[in-house]
Amino acid sequence: MFWIVLTDSERMENVTIISNFDMQLLCHGAALLDLILEPYFIYLILRCSPPAMHVYRCISMFAQWQLLLASLGYAVALVCWPQRAQLFRSKMFLIYTVIFACLPGTIFFPMEYILFTDNMCLNFSLRPMSCPLVGSFTLYLICYVTGSIYLLVKLGQDIRLRTSAACLQTVNLVKTVRRNCLCLLVNFIVIDVVPATLLLGIFTMGRPDHIQTALTVAAAGLTSHNDPFIDLTMNNEAVISSFYMAKLRHVAAFLDLVLEPYFLYLIFRCSPPSMRTYRWYLLAISLCNLLMTTNFALLWSPQISVIGQELCFTSSYISNDFLSVLLTVLNTCLFGQWQLLLTTLIYAVTAICDPFKVHLFSSLKFIPITAVFTILPSCFLSPVELLLFTSKTCLNFSRRPSSFLFLFCIITYFSAFTTVSAYVFLKIHRASRNLNSSTSAETLKIVRSVQRNFISLLLLVAVTDVVPVLMIVLSFVLMGEKNAENVLLTLARYSAVSISFYSSISTIITIAITKPYRRKTITLIRNVRHSIASE
């Protein structure tokens, strides 16, 4: 365990998000848990691995990020070049694997070492010695993520083409490797890459008066992995200023106002007959995106501030008397999209499990049912949010009954949503294994497209909106006024920017995932590129 200490010439009152005592307990708990789990995991590797895993189990014993990439390469070799897979067992390949595993550490260690100003402190300020580390770290992450995605895509394509030629044990092993790499890659990005990138970026490019506030947020991710103590000094500045917030909102609004008409064109002109029902749900989601952008990024365009334990949203362009209306519209659009995504998932499970009832989703009688289902969460959450207002523009999340009621409603909704989604996904997975003759190939493509779109947009909302909002509410409820103000201002402004960009990002994801739309977009890009080149 180690300490993270920020020193400043004008030292202020020490403020920490997590106390040293709590951090020490968490570190000891994490160490005890890992000391119990790792011997059991090694026992499983040595005693419970089938013969097909005799190479993969050796990699699993020492698995870190380079070796995970090596295991992914081994899976590709098993599927694409099974005759060459035996090279992974040779002694010569063991030497190559050790070199491959040690290579990043060998490169990064000297660069980190020259940053030390004494035995304990590193200086990440903008100077020549910091730039090589930041550049190398960025280059490594780009290469690693690109290589991982390439191998995962190649593995997914080849395993569909070569499933009949490969034995069942090989297919199961390859799927295990894919799942393991995906899960650990997400864990790697969330726990290590994001906090480390924030730390390096803030130290290298941030203003000194912003560093301490930003580190408080970033260190929360690193401490869960590296077990440090924190002793941070803070001030009343936020990492994202109001000026940059306004610029980012304008960029987000412009981007979405360009994308949504193009997406509507794709829906009406490029949807195949098999999407005649699904496209109407995509249309509804697109209209929700357009309305949310107009409402939040253009009309409301909130200026966010934290006053004590009150979070204030002052409108830039419209009277604050309409703030409750703007908030209700935002809730309806945001949660309505989740409800529409869930409806598309129910449509997919109906198409594959009970195709004779799928026509109900395109009937006129189903429109009012879908409309009620879409606005239902907002009808419950908006009145609860209005109880939190102490003035026209400020919400109070302190320990009051209204705050706990709001937190209870949010957690209840997300729990119910997650439970229903998991149940529907499980039902689709089971039905996919026992397909009947009436299920066409086009139906299967639509179902898979719905699943991919649902998962992608669900992860997008969870990362960009849900997690920051929950952190804001929990910080107000659980933290003191001095501790919360700086962190909350940063989180609230980040949430506002992410909500502004949500519509355009979700539209891009839907276009990329839906095959007819993706093909049309690629064709248009190629035509534009050729026309520019010809001129």
N, C-alpha and C positions, 0 to 999 in steps of 0.2 A: 504494500500500500504506500501511497505517496501523497504529498500535499500539493495543492495548486494555490499559489499565493500571488496576488497582484499587488505591486508596490506603486505608489504614486507620491509625488512630492507634496501635494496638498492632500494628505490622508484624511478621509472622511470616516464616518461611523461604519464599522464592519457590519455588513448585512449578508446573510446567507439564506438560500432557499431551503437547504437541508442542513441541519445542525451537524456538528462533528460527531456527536454521540450517536445520532441516528445513522449517519454514514458508517460509523464503525460497526454498529450492529448489522447493517445491511451487508457490509463486506464480509464479516464473519459468517453470516448466514449463507451468503453465496459460496464462500470457500467450503463450508461444511457440506452443502448440497453437492458441490462438484466432487469433493473427495469421496462421497458415497456413490455418486452416479458413475464416475469414470471406471473404477474397478469392476462394477457390474457390466458396463459397456464392453470392457476388454474381455470379460468372461463370455459375454454373448458372441463377440467376434471370434474367439478361439474355439468355443464349444458348440455354437449353434449355427455357424455359417455352413450352408450347403456346398457341395463340390464346385458348383458354378461360380461361387464367390471367392475362390481361393486366391485370386489376384486382388480383387476389390477389397477384401477384408484387410490386406496388408496396408493398402492406402488409407482405409478408414481408421486404423489405429493411430495414425499420425496426421489425420486430415486437417489441414488448414487451407488457406485460399489457393495457393499454387497447386497443392495436391488435389484439391477439388477440381481444378481445371484439368489436371492430369487424369483424374478418374473419368471426367467427361470425354476426354480424348480416347480413353480406353473403351468407353461405351460406343463411341463412333467407330472405332476399329472393329469391335465385335460385330457390328451390323454391316458395315461397308466392306471391310477387308478381314474376314474371320481368319484367313490363313496367317495374317500378320499379327493377330492379337497375341500370339505366343511370344512375340518380342518383349511384351510387357513383363514377362516372367524371367527374362535373362538377367544375368549378373551385370552385364554392361549397361542395361537399361536402368538398373538400380543406381549406378553412378550418375547417369544423366538426370534421373529424377531428383537426386540429392542436390545436384547443381541447380536444377530448375527451381527447386523449393527454396534454396538459399539465395538465389540471385537478387530478388528485390531488397532483402535485408542487407546484402553486401553493398548494394548501390546506395540505399538510403542512409545507412549508418554513418559514413563519413560526412554526409551533408548535414545530418542532425548534430553530429559531434561538434562541428565548427560553429554551431549556433549557441553553444554554451558560453555564458559570460563569466561564470564561476562554477563551482562543483554542483550546484543545484538549479541554477536559473538558465532558461533559454530565452533569447531575444529574437522575436519573430517580426520586428519592425521592418519597414520598407528599406532594405539595404541590400547590397550585392550578394551577401551570404545567404539571404532568405530566398532570393529568386530561384536558384537552382533546385532547392527542395520543393518549392511550390510547383515549378514547372515539371520536375520529374514525377512528383506525386500525381499531378493532373494527367500527365501522359500515361502513367501506369494504370490509373483508374480507367481511362478511355480505352486503352488496349485490353485490359482485363474484361471490362463489360462487353466490348465489341467481340472479343474472342469467345466469351461465354455465350452470347446471343447467337453468334454464327454456329457454334457447335450444337446448341440446343435446337436451332431451326433445322440444321442438317440432320440431326438425329430424328426429329419429328417427321421430316420428309422421307428419310430412308427407311425408317422402321415400318411405315405404311406400305412401302413398295416391296420390302423384303421379309415381311412377317411370315409368309408361307415357307420361305427357305430357311429361316432361323428356327432353332428349337425353342420350345416353350420356356425352358429355364433361361436361355439367353434373353428372350423378350422380357421376362419378368425382371431379370437383373438390370437390363437397360432402363426399364421404367423406374426401378428403384433408384438408380443413379440420377436420372433426370429429376425425380421428385426431391431427392436429397440436395442436389445442387441448387435447384430453384429455391427451396426453403432457406438454405444456408446463405445463398446469395442475397436474398431479401434481408435476412438477419444481418449480414455483413454491411449492406448499404445503410440500413436504419440505425444500427448500433454503433458502427465504426466510421463509415465514410461521411455521413452527413455531419456529425459533430466535429470530426477532424477537419473537414473542409471548411466548416464555419469558423473553427479556431484559427486555421491558417489564413483564411480570407480576411477575417476581421483584423487580425494582427498585422497583416501585410498591407491592406488597403484601407482599413477603417480609421476613423479619427480616434485619438487617444481617449476622448471623453465618451466614446461609444463602446470601447473595447470591453469595459467591465460589465455593462449591461448585457451585451451580446454573449459574453462568456458564461454568464449565469444561465442563459437558456441552453447554450451548446453543451456545457459541461454536464447537464443532466443526462444526456445520452451517453457521454463517455464514462461517467461514473458507474453506470450499470454494467460496464464491461471491464473497466480497469481499476475500480475500487479506490479512487482518490478521496481525500478530504478537500473541502472547498473553503477558502477564506477570501471573499471577494469584497472590494469596495465598489459602491454604486453611486450613480448620480441620477439626476432627473431628466436624462436624455433617452430617446428611443433610437434604435438602429435605423428604422425607416422614418424619414422625416415627412412632414405633411406635404412638402413640395414634391418629393419623389412619389408619394402616394397618389397625388393628383395626376401626375404624368403617367404613372402605371395604369390608373383607371381609364384615362383617355385612350391609351394604347389598347387596353383590353376591349373597350367599347368599340373602337374602330375595327379591330380584328374580328370581333364577333359580328358586327354589322356587315362585314364583307363575306364572312363564312356562311352565315345562316341563309341568305338568299341562294348561294351556290348549293348548299345542302338541300334546300327545298327543290331546286332544279333537279338535283340527282334523284330525290325521292319520286318526283312526278314523271321524269323522263327516262330514268335508267333502272327502275325497279323491275325485275322479271315477274312473270305471272305468279310464281310461287310466293312472292312477297306482297300480294295484293292486300292482305290483312295486316301483316307486320308493318308495312310502310305507314299506315295511319297512326300507329303508335310512335313511330319515329317522327312523324309530322307533329304530333302533340308534344313530344319532347323538345323538338326544335323550336316550336312556338313558346314553350316555357323558357327555353334558353334566351330567346329574343326578348321576351317580356322581362326576364330577370336582369338582363344587361341594361335595358332601357330604364328600368326602375332603380337599380342599385348604382350602376356606374355613371349614368347620365343625370337622372332627375335628383336622386338622393345625394350621391357623391359625398359620403359622410366625412367630416373632419373629426377624428377620434382623439379624445383626451381622457385621462384618468384623474379624477379628483377624489382623493381619499379612497373610499370603497365604492365609488360611483363611476360607471363607465358611460361616457357621454358621446353621442353621435349627433353632431350639428350638421345640418344639411347645407351644402354649398350653393345650391341653385333654387331651392324651393322652400316655402315657409315651413318652419318647424311644427306648425299646427297639424300638418299632414303626416307627421312621422309615424304615428300608429298605423295609418293606412299603408305607407310604404313598407313598414315592417311586416304587416299581414300579407302584402303581395309577395314580398321576398320569401316568407315562410311557405306560401302556397306554391310558388314556383320551385323552390328547392326541394321540399318534401314531396311535392307533386311529381317531380321527376323520378324520385325513388319509387313512388307508388306505381308510376307507369312502367318503370323497369321491372318491378315485381309482376305487373300484369303481363308483360311480354314473356316473362319466365313461366307464368301459369299457362299462357297460350302455347308455349313450346311443349310443356308436359302434356297438355291436352292433345296437341298435334301428334305426339308420338305414342301416347297411351290410349287415347280415345278419339281417333280421327273423325268419327262420325258426328262428334259434337263441336268440332272446331269451327263450324260455320256460325255458331252463336256469337263468336267474337267479332264478326263482321256485320251482324244484324243491327238494325236501328234501335232495338230494345236494349241492346247492351251499352249504348252510348251514355244514357243517364246513370247506369250502374258504374261505369268507368269514371264518370265525372265525380260522383259522390265518393268513390274510393280514392280518387286523386286528391280531393280537398279535405278529406277526413282528418289527417294528422294536423293540418293547419287550424282546423276548427277547435281542436283541443289545446294545441300549443300556444296559439296566438293570445287567447285570453289569459293564460298563465303568464306569458311574457309581459302582458300589459300590467299585471299586478306588480311587476318589479320596478315600474317607472315611479320615480320620486318627483320628476318634473317633466316638461315636454320632451327633453332630449336625453335625460340621464336615467340609467338603470342601476339599482342597488342590489348587488349580489351578496351582501353580508349575511351573517347567520340569522336569517329571519325565516318564518314559516313559508313565505312565498318563494324564497330561494330554494328551499328543500323540496317544495312542491314542483318547481320547474325542473330541478335535477331528477326527481323521481319520474316525471313524465318523459323526459328525454331518454333516461336509461330504460324505462319500460318500453318505449317505442322501438329503440334500437334492439333490445332483447327480442321483442316479438318479430321484428323485421328479419333479424338474423336467423331466428328459429324457423320461420316460414321458408326463408330462402334456402336454408340447409336441407329442409325436408323436401322441397321441390327438386333441388339438385340431386339429392339421393334417389328420388323417384325417377328422374330422367336417366341417371346412371344405371339403375336396375333395368329400366325399360329398354335401354340401348343394347343390353346384352341379350334380350329376348324379343327381337323385332318380329313383327308379323308380316305377312306378305303384302298387306295393304299400305305399309309405310314405304313411300318412294324415296329415291336418293335426294330429290330436291327438298323434301321435308327434313331429312337428316341434315342437309346443309344449312337450312334455316335455323334448326334447333341449335346447331353448333355455333352459328353466328350470334344467336340470341344469348347463349351461354357466355361466349367470349366478351360480348359487349357489356353484359350485366356485370361480370367480374371486373372488367377494366374500369368501368364507371364507378362501381362500388369502391374499389381501391382508391380511385381518384378523389372521390368525396371524402372518404375516411381520412386520407392523408392531408388533403388541403383544407378541409372544413371541420370535420367532426372532432379530430384530435385537438386542434387549437381551441375550439369553442369549449370543449370539456375541460381543457387545461385552464382556460380563463375562469370558468365557473368554479372549479375546484380551488383555484388559487385564491379567489375572493372568499370562498367559504372557509378554507383551511388555513390561510396565511394571514399574517398581520398586515396592517396598512402600509408600514414602511417597507416590508419585504415585497409586497405585491405590486406596488405602483409601477416600478420600472419594467418588470417582467411583463405585466399585463398590457402596458402600452405597446410594447413590441409585439406581443402575441395578437393583440386586437388589430393592430395595423396590418400585420401579416395576414390575418384572417380576412380582412377587408380586401386586400389585394388578391388573395387566392380566390375569393368568391367572385371578384370581377373577372378573373381569367378562367373561371370554371366552365363557363358556357362555351368559349372558343376551344378549350382543350378537349372537352367532352365531344364536341362536334368533330374535331380532328380524329379522335380515337374511333368514333363510330364510322367515319368514312374509311379509315385505315382497316378496320376489322371487317366491314361489309364488302364482300368480294366485287359485286358489280360496280359499286361506287369507287372502290379502290382502282379498278381497271380503268374506269372512265377518267379518273383524276390523273393517273399515270399517263394515259394517252394525251390528255390536254397539256400536261407539262412537257411531254416530248414534242408535241406540235409547236408549242410556244418556243421551246428551245431551238427547234429546227428553223422556225421562221426568223428568230433573232440571228442565228448563225448564217442563214442565207443572205440576210441584209448586210 
